Amino acid sequence: MADPLEDYYVNEILPLLEKDRALQAVTLLRHLQSEHPLDRNMSIAVLNVSEN
């Protein structure tokens, strides 16, 4: 299965982590969900995280 967050890594996740390396995964996911509320990939990411 392809990484559902791959498209957001360079443009959104990486800049946030460069500013604050202590950010938790759930914080990053919530940020992406708030920025992209209609993106189906965010729902997939939540399901993948909750399964682990």
QUITA-V414069 format. One record per residue. PHI is phi in whole degrees, -180 to 180 (* if undefined). PSI is psi in radians with two decimals (* if undefined). OMEGA is omega in radians with two decimals (none if undefined). Layout:
BEGIN
PHI | PSI | OMEGA
PHI | PSI | OMEGA
END
This chain:
BEGIN
* | 2.34 | 3.12
-71 | 2.67 | 3.11
-72 | 2.04 | -3.09
-69 | -0.25 | -3.13
-102 | 0.04 | -3.07
-54 | -0.73 | -3.10
-66 | -0.40 | -3.07
-97 | -0.22 | -2.99
-59 | -1.01 | -3.04
-68 | -0.73 | -3.04
-83 | -0.47 | -3.05
-125 | -0.87 | -3.06
-71 | -0.86 | -3.10
-59 | -0.81 | 3.09
-60 | -0.64 | 3.10
-65 | -0.74 | 3.14
-69 | -0.55 | 3.09
-67 | -0.55 | 3.10
-78 | -0.62 | -3.08
-149 | 1.70 | -3.09
-71 | -0.17 | -3.14
-87 | 0.00 | -3.13
-60 | 2.41 | 3.13
-87 | 2.72 | -3.14
-58 | -0.72 | -3.12
-65 | -0.58 | 3.09
-66 | -0.75 | 3.12
-65 | -0.73 | 3.13
-64 | -0.77 | 3.12
-63 | -0.65 | 3.07
-60 | -0.85 | -3.13
-63 | -0.68 | 3.12
-65 | -0.65 | 3.13
-73 | -0.57 | 3.12
-79 | -0.47 | -3.05
-135 | 1.09 | -3.02
-64 | -0.40 | -3.10
-99 | 0.05 | -3.09
-79 | 2.06 | -3.13
-61 | -0.52 | -3.14
-61 | -0.52 | 3.12
-67 | -0.66 | 3.08
-65 | -0.70 | 3.11
-63 | -0.74 | 3.14
-62 | -0.73 | 3.12
-62 | -0.76 | 3.12
-63 | -0.72 | 3.14
-65 | -0.70 | -3.13
-68 | -0.76 | -3.09
-70 | -0.37 | 3.13
-79 | -0.38 | -3.10
-86 | * | none
END
